[in-house]
Amino acid sequence: MPIAQQGMLEFEAQFRDFIAKEMVTDAAHDLQHVERVVKTAKMLSEEEGAKLEIVLPAAYLHDCFTYPKDHPKRKESAKMAADKAIDFLRTIQYPDIYLDAIHHAIMAHSFSANVTPLTIEAKVVQDADRLGSLGAIGVARCLFVAVGFGSALYSADDPFAATRALDDKSFTVDHFYTKLFKLESMMQTATAKKEARQRSQFMQDFLTQLSNEINDAT
């Protein structure tokens, strides 16, 4: 049974309060990231006919637990977050009928967990999170994370890996090719595919401009 609009608003405030208290932020995952994912997820839900009763808690809580990117248990973050989210939802008497679907949506959002989304709601949450890695925000997040790793922007000898193996731990630009440009083809919904194409083109334009500036400087 759908949750009334006022009831959903009250739950949403509790989701926001919980994630603000519990989320351990890093360069790419902060409260602004969560708010962007939620906003995108709402838009995709409207376009794709997904249930907000599942999408909203999953979008708000998908990063309520996360290991650092270089942690050996990184792939377990989504499972830990999903379990923690469900425990919290039970404390606020969120309807049990939605809990399994929310758990699955949080599990499936993760790139590293490699869980196939089986519902439209899980597809929406996964797409919303991955769209956050593309476009102008995607470029900025990539650079922030690279600073944390101590990565160089590019290889001085071969900036775009024309003749060397990609190494995104050493060179930030390489991450565009090892992961970010792959996301467009991995989008689950038609709406997200269209948006991902536009954002990926922006990132390609960024690298084109970077290439021009590197060549001008040599």
Steps between C-alpha positions, in 0.01 A plus 500: 500500500649840403610736775305828510688811386516655847620174648770475235617852576528415869697184423723693260595743778602204715708351217680832461568534874630145524742525206627837626593337831623163379675563169878499503588745226794501263606707201238348269230395746351778710152622584485704180562178309207337678272795426597490132433126481160549664409781261602295197323192634176696538526619140573150370216353708253740345621421149533124548204428728696383805353496852632781717426294811796284394713746309516782756625304803746311281630822343537677833658206682714336229821639653408475869799269532808487279854377526774727359574447129831330575360275776529122439130456585382779267275260306305425820398864554165468322400194706595677821309811395193301398488314832553821698227679302246226564579498872438876507179481297360248743563740790282766333227245415549526126258255332647148490358439154769722344806389698620213279480717189686784674772261613542373142510854358780600738691180427470553125608864496866416556742479208744281693234263639397404144140414592251503211194720574186291458230763558428836340562661841846343529576606144399858580716517813799350319460742208458800730818416688702434185383819331665676792835376369450667163494857372647802676439351844661177381815681392519685832445185706763313301754774568414513870549125540825510306638759741426262785689221325789731417457430127653715229257661256654319202811320385752749364630245249163371376208705641220295341656153510554467127778245546495408871264308726238705683584570864234705675669473838795698364330725244162669542423522127525122473193462725284655230584199283513224762156583641325831428454468125364148550207620709292629209465150353412363845199724560182303561224745403436689179485832684838443663658386173406831338635704790816290519572567131493876559715480813752264341536739207581781742773285652637415158507870417690561824766248399519647150565842649754351741679335207510830314650677800758225559607518135515879509726483804751261339 
